[in-house]
């Protein structure tokens, strides 16, 4: 695992060349995509967190919300809080097509995935885009983030297993209360998944509505366990 992690980190120097030796965030001198200061400023998630939804929870126990209404997914691993400068990196990849940032985000997530988290994983599934949005954007940011993780973890990536069968309004445009209804019935598994453990990769987890709908669909297809691997987690207001 350590060797593979080192291999995953090696693209940093090549990526730095793409950005002209300047930090992507502050434009100061950098040997990697981010300078040391901006890398240190990344809002890495730590402390005791609910293993199910990755929000803060005393002693790392299941939080009250997950106890009251258990989600269909079984666990969530998140690398960063969706705050500056993590939000800048995700936004640049997602909406400006800065594809060279995808390996960096993948590596940041990979650092939070422990060897025990990989045991039993059958395959990795990126959250799919609708056909219309994929044609408009030209790429799926979740797929681009998932590729270096799959390579380094030695796990197969399934790009066609989960389909987005209904186009939906962007989740970020909707109030939290409407997001679950917006994605209901939007996904479909392409085959039976009897007994599989599936890792679902996405860039940002906010309410968890999209990941909840995906997990419910995968379990309806026979998956035994569904875990979320997300780069950034939106945290509740303080």
C-alpha positions as CSV (number, residue, x, y, z in Angstrom):
1,X,0.0,0.0,0.0
2,X,2.8,2.4,0.9
3,X,4.5,1.9,-2.5
4,X,1.3,2.5,-4.3
5,X,0.7,5.6,-2.3
6,X,4.1,6.9,-3.2
7,X,3.3,6.1,-6.9
8,X,0.1,8.1,-6.5
9,X,1.9,11.1,-5.1
10,X,4.5,11.2,-7.8
11,X,2.4,13.0,-10.4
12,X,2.6,16.1,-8.2
13,X,5.8,17.3,-9.7
14,X,4.5,16.8,-13.2
15,X,1.3,18.6,-12.4
16,X,3.3,21.5,-11.0
17,X,4.9,21.9,-14.4
18,X,1.4,22.3,-15.9
19,X,0.8,25.3,-13.7
20,X,4.2,26.9,-14.5
21,X,5.7,26.4,-11.0
22,X,3.1,28.6,-9.4
23,X,0.6,27.6,-6.7
24,X,-2.8,27.1,-8.2
25,X,-4.5,29.0,-5.3
26,X,-2.2,31.9,-4.4
27,X,0.0,31.9,-7.6
28,X,3.1,32.1,-5.4
29,X,6.1,29.9,-6.1
30,X,5.5,26.2,-5.7
31,X,7.2,22.9,-6.4
32,X,3.8,21.1,-6.5
33,X,0.3,22.1,-7.4
34,X,0.0,23.9,-4.1
35,X,2.6,25.8,-2.2
36,X,3.4,24.7,1.3
37,X,1.3,27.4,2.9
38,X,-1.8,26.7,0.8
39,X,-1.4,23.0,1.4
40,X,-1.2,23.6,5.1
41,X,-4.4,25.7,4.8
42,X,-6.4,22.9,3.4
43,X,-9.3,22.2,5.8
44,X,-8.4,18.6,6.5
45,X,-11.1,16.8,8.5
46,X,-10.0,15.3,11.8
47,X,-11.3,14.7,15.2
48,X,-14.1,12.4,16.2
49,X,-16.6,11.9,13.4
50,X,-19.7,9.8,12.8
51,X,-18.5,6.8,10.8
52,X,-21.7,6.8,8.8
53,X,-22.0,10.4,7.6
54,X,-18.5,11.9,8.5
55,X,-20.0,14.8,10.6
56,X,-18.6,15.6,14.0
57,X,-19.8,13.2,16.7
58,X,-18.6,12.7,20.3
59,X,-16.1,9.8,20.6
60,X,-16.7,8.9,17.0
61,X,-20.0,7.3,17.7
62,X,-23.0,7.2,15.4
63,X,-24.6,10.7,15.4
64,X,-28.1,11.3,16.5
65,X,-29.3,11.8,12.9
66,X,-27.9,8.5,11.7
67,X,-29.3,6.7,14.7
68,X,-32.8,8.2,14.2
69,X,-32.9,7.7,10.4
70,X,-30.1,5.3,9.3
71,X,-29.0,6.1,5.8
72,X,-28.8,3.4,3.1
73,X,-25.0,3.8,2.9
74,X,-22.9,2.2,5.6
75,X,-19.9,4.5,6.0
76,X,-18.4,7.8,4.7
77,X,-14.8,8.8,4.4
78,X,-14.2,12.5,3.6
79,X,-10.8,14.2,3.3
80,X,-11.6,17.9,3.6
81,X,-14.2,20.3,4.8
82,X,-15.8,22.1,1.9
83,X,-14.2,25.4,2.7
84,X,-11.4,27.6,1.3
85,X,-9.2,26.6,-0.4
86,X,-10.7,23.1,-0.9
87,X,-13.8,24.7,-2.5
88,X,-11.6,26.6,-4.9
89,X,-10.0,23.4,-6.1
90,X,-13.2,21.5,-6.5
91,X,-14.9,24.4,-8.2
92,X,-12.0,24.8,-10.7
93,X,-12.1,21.1,-11.6
94,X,-15.9,20.9,-11.8
95,X,-16.8,24.2,-13.6
96,X,-13.7,25.4,-15.3
97,X,-12.4,22.0,-16.5
98,X,-9.1,22.1,-14.7
99,X,-8.6,18.4,-15.2
100,X,-5.1,18.4,-13.9
101,X,-6.5,19.0,-10.4
102,X,-8.3,15.6,-10.4
103,X,-5.2,13.6,-9.5
104,X,-4.4,16.0,-6.6
105,X,-8.0,15.7,-5.2
106,X,-7.8,11.9,-5.7
107,X,-4.5,11.7,-3.7
108,X,-5.9,13.9,-0.9
109,X,-8.8,11.5,-0.6
110,X,-6.5,8.5,-0.9
111,X,-4.5,9.6,2.1
112,X,-7.7,9.2,4.3
113,X,-8.5,5.7,3.0
114,X,-6.8,3.2,5.3
115,X,-5.8,-0.3,4.4
116,X,-8.7,-1.7,6.4
117,X,-11.1,0.5,4.4
118,X,-10.0,-1.3,1.2
119,X,-10.6,-4.8,2.5
120,X,-13.6,-6.3,0.9
121,X,-14.2,-3.5,-1.6
122,X,-15.5,-5.2,-4.8
123,X,-15.2,-2.1,-7.1
124,X,-15.3,1.7,-7.2
125,X,-18.2,3.5,-8.7
126,X,-18.1,7.3,-9.5
127,X,-21.3,9.2,-9.1
128,X,-22.6,9.5,-12.7
129,X,-23.7,12.6,-14.6
130,X,-26.7,12.7,-16.8
131,X,-26.0,12.3,-20.5
132,X,-26.9,15.9,-21.2
133,X,-24.6,17.3,-18.5
134,X,-21.8,15.0,-19.5
135,X,-22.0,16.2,-23.1
136,X,-22.1,19.8,-21.9
137,X,-19.2,19.5,-19.5
138,X,-17.2,17.0,-21.5
139,X,-16.0,14.9,-18.4
140,X,-17.3,13.6,-15.1
141,X,-15.3,15.0,-12.3
142,X,-16.1,12.1,-10.0
143,X,-14.7,9.7,-12.6
144,X,-11.5,11.7,-12.9
145,X,-11.0,11.7,-9.1
146,X,-11.8,8.0,-8.9
147,X,-9.2,6.9,-11.5
148,X,-6.0,7.5,-9.5
149,X,-7.6,6.0,-6.4
150,X,-8.6,2.9,-8.2
151,X,-5.1,2.5,-9.7
152,X,-3.4,3.0,-6.4
153,X,-5.8,0.9,-4.4
154,X,-5.7,-1.9,-7.0
155,X,-9.5,-2.0,-7.2
156,X,-11.5,-2.1,-10.4
157,X,-13.4,1.0,-11.4
158,X,-16.9,0.6,-12.9
159,X,-17.8,3.6,-15.1
160,X,-21.0,2.1,-16.7
161,X,-22.5,0.1,-13.8
162,X,-24.5,2.9,-12.4
163,X,-26.6,5.0,-14.8
164,X,-28.2,8.4,-14.3
165,X,-31.6,7.7,-15.9
166,X,-33.2,11.0,-15.2
167,X,-31.8,14.4,-15.6
168,X,-32.1,16.6,-12.4
169,X,-31.7,20.2,-11.4
170,X,-28.3,20.9,-9.9
171,X,-28.4,20.1,-6.2
172,X,-26.6,23.3,-5.2
173,X,-29.5,25.3,-6.6
174,X,-32.0,23.7,-4.3
175,X,-32.9,24.2,-0.7
176,X,-31.7,21.3,1.5
177,X,-35.3,20.1,2.1
178,X,-35.9,19.6,-1.7
179,X,-32.7,17.7,-2.6
180,X,-33.8,14.2,-1.7
181,X,-37.0,14.6,-3.8
182,X,-34.9,16.0,-6.7
183,X,-32.8,12.8,-7.1
184,X,-35.5,10.3,-6.3
185,X,-35.5,7.7,-9.1
186,X,-32.5,9.3,-10.9
187,X,-30.2,6.3,-10.8
188,X,-30.3,2.7,-11.9
189,X,-27.8,-0.2,-11.5
190,X,-27.1,-2.0,-14.7
191,X,-26.7,-5.5,-13.2
192,X,-27.2,-7.6,-10.1
193,X,-24.7,-6.9,-7.3
194,X,-25.3,-9.8,-5.0
195,X,-23.0,-9.6,-2.0
196,X,-20.8,-6.8,-3.4
197,X,-19.2,-4.0,-1.4
198,X,-19.2,-0.8,-3.4
199,X,-17.2,2.4,-2.8
200,X,-19.0,5.4,-4.3
201,X,-16.7,8.3,-5.2
202,X,-17.9,11.9,-5.4
203,X,-16.3,15.4,-5.1
204,X,-18.6,16.9,-2.5
205,X,-21.1,15.6,0.0
206,X,-23.6,18.2,1.3
207,X,-26.9,16.8,2.5
208,X,-26.0,13.3,1.4
209,X,-29.3,13.1,-0.7
210,X,-27.5,12.0,-3.9
211,X,-25.4,9.4,-2.1
212,X,-28.4,8.1,-0.2
213,X,-30.3,7.6,-3.4
214,X,-27.4,5.8,-5.0
215,X,-26.8,3.6,-2.0
216,X,-30.5,2.6,-1.9
217,X,-30.4,1.7,-5.6
218,X,-27.2,-0.3,-5.2
219,X,-28.6,-2.2,-2.3
220,X,-31.8,-2.9,-4.2
221,X,-29.6,-4.5,-6.8
222,X,-28.1,-6.8,-4.2
223,X,-25.1,-4.9,-2.8
224,X,-24.3,-5.9,0.8
225,X,-22.4,-2.8,1.7
226,X,-22.0,0.7,0.2
227,X,-19.4,3.2,1.4
228,X,-18.9,6.8,0.3
229,X,-15.5,8.2,-0.5
230,X,-15.8,12.0,-0.9
231,X,-13.1,14.7,-1.3
232,X,-15.0,17.3,0.6
233,X,-17.8,17.4,3.2
234,X,-20.0,20.4,3.7
235,X,-20.3,21.0,7.4
236,X,-23.3,22.4,9.2
237,X,-23.2,26.1,10.1
238,X,-21.7,26.8,13.5
